[in-house]
Amino acid sequence: MTPVLSRRALNRATLARQMLLERKDISVLDAVSHLVGMQAQTPHTWYLGLASRLSGFEPSQASTLLENGDLVRVVLMRGTIHLVSPSDAAGLRPLVQPILDRDLQNNTMHSKPLKGVDLARLADMGRRLLAEKALTAKQLGAELETHFPDSSPASLAYGVRNLLPLMQVPPRGLWGRSGPIAHSVLSASGSLSLDEMVLRYLAAFGPASVMDAQKWCGLTRLGEVFSRLRPDLVVFQDESGRELFDLPEAPRPSEEVPAPPRFLYDFDNVALSHADRSRVLTKEFYEQVRPRKNFAPQVVLVDGFSAAEWDVEDEVLSVRAYGKLSRADRAAVKSEAEVVLGVYGVRKVVFV
């Protein structure tokens, strides 16, 4: 009989892989590599993701790596910007390229203006222009328009964004600094197979189903990959009977292991990388009224699950709980806030 993993057991396993049960004393590079990148389309919120996972983390550690080119921000999984090592960016981008090709074909804003454009020529021209200097999308579009006068500059730039592995160059994303969203073409080398990608996904997010893996990366038909890997994996079921796969030696703590409060940033992959997100997100999370449809809340985990949301304004951290928190939980949340969010210069924590 296939062993069944409860929701709490899945929660604890996932938090352990995500370094959210216990902060790890490892390097920023090792952490980002283990996580198979961190979603990072915002310039700075991902720094909190590292502060929640690493012992003694200082933002300058990651900022220096980004400035030196040891970390890059590139469009990858789900067609979103991820913080990764250059070699992982080079290995992952060809695997997820079908997502970007599909987007280019189906994007209602850009597909029509690009109709009839020689995409190979567009990619080649984009590569040549960006080899000379980093350009913003507006600058790139203006340059491309001279070669493709019948197309929209914005759509031409978007086409290059999907055709080539563009990375956002510093100072964009550096801690305490910012800059225009300028791009250059990734020049690093690296290779990764689909099988290797799935194994790394399981190491960071498992146990997981085929649909979970597909949700994480944005690809389809990964069932073929899991079929190949199945002899080397362990198989479970969740409480709904869905088949889950995992690495034999991966950590699967007891569901009774304590989970301390943790602050997630707005695009934290732990909340985005499963088709069934109930292992972290509660029904109360989905019942919240938010400013707009695609608003990405910043979640507080209590006992491993979403229990509140947080925001910082004028050096005050506000925590809004979905329900009543016990006195012990409030004290633990406040303690975690004071430790982690010191990176934001927070002077006061309030519950609203």
N, C-alpha and C positions, 0 to 999 in steps of 0.2 A: 504494500500500500504506500502511495506517495505521501511523505510527511507534509503536514499542514503548518504553515507559518501564520500566526495571528498578526493582526494589525500592529500590535505593540512590538512583536518580535521583528517585523519588517522595519518598524520605526527605529528600533535600537540598532539593527544591522546597518541601516542606511546612515544613521548619525555617526556610527563608529567609522564607516568608510570615509565619511565627510569630515572627520576630525572635529565633530561637534559634540561628542560625548566627553572628550578630553583633548585639551590643546596639546599639539605635538611640538617637540623641540627639533624641528627640521628646517631646512633652508626654504626660502620663498620659491626658488626654482624647483626644488623637489616637491613642494606642496602643489604648485601649479601643474606640474607634470602628472602627479598622482590624480589630480582632479580632472585631467584631460582638458585643461583650460578653465577659465572663469568667464561667464558672460560679462561683457564690459563695454556696452555701448554708451554708458554714461562715463564721463571722464574720471570720476573719483570714487563713486560709491563702492566699487569692488574692493577698495582698500579695507573697508570694514569686514568684508568676507574673509580676508586674511587675518585681521585682528581677532576675529571670532574663532580662528582655527589654530593659530600659532602662538607658542609661548614667547613672550618678550618682543612681539612684533612692533616694529617702528615703520611708519609709512615711507621713510627715506630708503629703507632696504629695497622695497619694490620700485620706488621711483628711480633710484639709481640704475637698477637693472633695465628699466624701460628706456632711460636716457642713453644707456650704453648699447642698446640693441640686444640685450640678453633676453628680454621679453618684448613681444610685439602684440599689437591689437589689430586683428584681421577678421574679416567676415568668414565664418565657418559654420558650425552647427546651427540648424534652423534658420540659416541665412542671417544670423546676428553676429555682432562683433564679439570676439572672444580674446581674452588675454592668454597667450600661449608662448612657449619657447619657439624660436624660429624654425627649428627642425620639426617640431610638432605641427606648426603651421604649414610647412611644406609637405608633410606627410598626410595631413588631414584634408587639405584643400582639394586635391583631386578626387577624394572619396565623396565629398559633399558637393562637388561641382554640379551634379544633376539637379540639386535643389535650386541652384542659382540659374541654371539653364531654363528650368521650368518657370521660375519667377519671371525671367526675361520674356518668355513666350506669353505668359498669362497676365502680366501686370498691365492693367487697363490704362494706366497713365503713360506708360512708356512703350508698350508693344506696337501700337499704331505708328507713332513717330519713327520707330526703327524699322518699319516694314520696308523691305527692299534694300536695306543697308547691308553691305558685305561685312559680316561680323568679324571674320578673320582679319580683314583690312582694318576694321575699327580697333580691334585688340592690338594689332601691330602698331598702329599710329599712337594709341594710348601708351603703349610701352615705350615708344621712342620719346614722346613728350615728357613722360614721367622720369625717364632716365636722365634728362637734363636737369630737372629740379622738381621738388615736391610742389604739387598744385592742389588748390581747393577744387571742389566739384565745379564751382562757377568758373574758375580760371581754366580748368581742363575743358569744360564744355565750350567756352569761347574759342579756345585753340582748335578744338575738333571741328567746330562749325565752319572754319575756313576750308576744311577738307571735305566736309559733308554738309554743304549749304542748304540742302533740302530737309534737314532734320533738326529737331529741337536740341539746343545745347544741353539742356538738363537731361534729356533722354540719352544723348550721346555719352555724357559723363556717367549716367547710371548703367549704361551698357558696359562700359569699361570696368566699372565697379564689380559687375557680375562676371565678366569674362576673365579678369586678371586678379591675382591675389594682392589686392591693395592693402597696405598697412597705414594706419594713421600715425604720422610722425610726431615726435616731441617738438615743442613743449606740450602739445595736447596730451592730457592724461598724467602729467607730472604732478606730484603732490605739492600743493601750495602755489602752483602755477597753472597757466592755461595757454591756449593759443588757438589759431584757426584750425579747422578740420582739414588739414592738408595731407595728401597721400603720396606715397612712392610705391614701387612694385617690390614685393618680397623677393629677395635674391638668394635666400637660404636653400639648402638641399635637405632632403629627408624623404623617407619612404615608409609607408604603413599599409598593411593589407586590411581589408574589411574584417577578416577574422581577428586580427590584432586589435583593431579599433573596438570591436565588440568585447573582447576580453578585458581591455582597459576600462571600458564602460562598466562592466560588471564589478571590477575591482573598486571602482569609485562610487557606484550607485546600486549595486546588487543587494539582494537577489532581485531579479527583474524578469519581466515577460518580454516576448518579442515586440509587442506593441509599446512597451516602455522604452526599449532601445530605439525604436523608430521615432517615438515622440522626442527623445533627446536629440537625435541627430537630424531628423527631418527626412530621412531616407525611407523607402518602402522595400518590401520583399526581403527583409532580413531573416525571415524564417529559413531561407536556404542556408544562411550563415550558421544559425543556431543548430540546424540539422547536422551540418558538418562538425560542429564543435560538441554536440551532445555527448558523445562517448567520454569526453574529458571533463564534463560538468556534472554537478549534482542538481537534482530536480526536486522542486517542492511544489506545493499548491498554496494559494492564498485562501482566505475564508470563503471566497466566492467560487473557488474551483479553478481559477486561472493558473496555468502552468508557469512556474518561475524557475529560472536557471541561475546558477551561481558557481563560483570557483570553489573547489573542494576545501582549500585551506583559508578561505577568506573569513574574517571575523563575523560571528553571528552571536552577539552577547545574549544573555538571558533577558527576557522582557522585563525582569524585575530590576535590572541595572538602573541606577538613578541617572536621569538626564538633567543636567543643570540648565538654567535659562540661557538662551543664546539669542543674539540679535542678528537677523538676516538683513542683507541689503536688498534693494528693490528688485534686482534681477538675479537673486541667488539661485544657482542651478539646483540646489537641493529641493526647491519648491517647483521647479520647471521641467524636470527631466524624467518624469514618469507619466504614462497615460493615465494611470490611477494614482492620483496625488494624495489619496487619503492616508497614506503612511506618514504624512507630515501635516497636511492641511485638513482642518475640521470643517464640519458643515457650517459652523458659525463664521468661518472665514468667508464663505460664499454668500452669506446672508447680509454682509456689510454693505451699506450704501456709500459709494465712493464718488469723487468729483466727476469722473468721466469713464467711459466704457473700458478704455485700455489702460487705465491708471494702474501702476504697479506699486502696491503697498509694501511697506517695510515691516516685516513680521517679527514678533517676539515669540520664541518657542518657550513654553513652560511644560515641564515633564515631557519634553520631546515634541509637542504638538503646538500648532498655532493657537495662541491664547490672547494675543494683543497685537496692536500695531503702534509704531513709534515714528516720531518726527523730531527734527531739531530746528529751532528758530530762535534767533537772538541768544544763542548760547544756552538755551533751555531745551532739555530733552523731555518731550511729552510722551507718555505711555497711555494708550487708550485700550483698556481690556475689553474683551468681548463679554465677559461676565465678571462676577465678583472673584477676585483673587484672595487667597488666604493671606493672613499677616506674614506667614513664613515665605510664601511665594513672592509677595510684594518686596520683602526685604532682600530676597535672593535676586530678583529682577533689578532692584536698585543697585545692588552690589555689582552685578554684571555690567550695568550701564556705566557706572563710575569707572570701572576698569577699562572696558572696551572703548567707550565713546570719549575717553580722554583725548583720543586722536583728533576729535572734532572741536576740542576746546570747550566742551560742555561744562557749565558751572553749576547747573541745577537740574535735578530730575523731579518731574511732577507726574502724578497720575491724574488723568482727566476723565 
